[in-house]
Amino acid sequence: MPSLDLVLDNARLPDGTVQAIGISGSRIVMLAEGSAEVSVGRERHDLGGALVLPGFVDGHNHLDTTFFGDVWRPHQRCTAGFNVGERLAIQKDWLARGASLAIRAGALVERAVSRGTTHMRTHVEIDTDFGLTHLEGILALREKYRDVVSIQIVGLARGLLVRPGTRELLDEALAQGADVVGGLDSASFEGDIEAHLALVFALAERHGKGIDLHLHDGGQLGLHTLDRMAARTRAASLEGRVVASHAYALGEVPRDAMMRTAENLAAANVAIMTNAPGDHPFPPVLALRDAGVTVFAGNDDIRDSWWPYGDGDMLERAMMIGYRSGFNTDDELACAFDMITQAPANVLGIPDYGLTIGSLADLVVVDADHAQMAVVARPVRRGVYKSGRLVARGGVFLDHAANL
Ligand SMILES: [Zn+2]
């Protein structure tokens, strides 16, 4: 047994057992029933039966375009129904008048960590109007907060086919540190499903990266795009590394049509991200998971020009998904919890995730009997540990935690 830096006695794990969790450096090195007879070098706390959960994973957010930490900005509607192009114009107007990316994104990172998020995937604007300034800002932010949260970056290219220079910009972004190839609606925004997907998959292959595309296109158009994504994923041997975010179409079409596409997604191991947005149809979580499709959660927009809601709390997101999905049984609530923990950890490829010996000690302590109750009650996060270090306490981010 290596020397222990930290022991959390009487910690209730999601499996119902009460254990002493021993941590050495950044990892869990001991799990022992009750409280263990071990000497501790640094720190020891008796949790008194409080629940310890693995750190939460926000599988999809937009740090660079949040206005969290800025002044409140009343929502602006599109002039004639929802329109992605007009929403992007509103976003650019807000960004031109808003606080700096470092202030806005930093405030959101700190709030998310205080709510138990220890990993996130963020989609960063790759847009010829911004050049690579957003990517550079998020890369600097990732470095600043590297000891409190792991940040995976998707290069969200807006206009690979329709805006000259975007393709080259995404190519450069992937070379400079973006981890995943991103984009937007192959049909309605880019105007050519096959040409857009061909370009996206070629960039992924050239840079050895995965893919995560926003897909709002609904109905048969959306299903067809998903089918083509699945086919290209198999052809490129990218199984397990491709995501369709939102995929509203899966919630809009008859069940048998949805199931045919679900089979294609499962065969290609293409995952689906949902945030159960507002009053919009969204993918049927249980039916997809029963068909073998990985479905995971993300917050998506948080207090930005798209909508005013959210503060980065993944337990709240799990509750919303469960509520809108009609989840009531313990098995269903466990599914909602899985969507903010193990499922996105698998999709993001987070190594050594979980509450087992050898795992990174990314932990959230709450007063609840089990994970299902945590989803329903969203209790205060008593403590959040990142790699064995306390980074938030009582729902408050600890300033010393980041590389400030
Ligand atoms: Zn998004």
Boltz pocket constraint, residues with backbone or C-beta under 6 A from the ligand:
constraints:
  - pocket:
      binder: B
      contacts: [[A, 60], [A, 61], [A, 62], [A, 123], [A, 214], [A, 245], [A, 300], [A, 301]]
      max_distance: 6.0
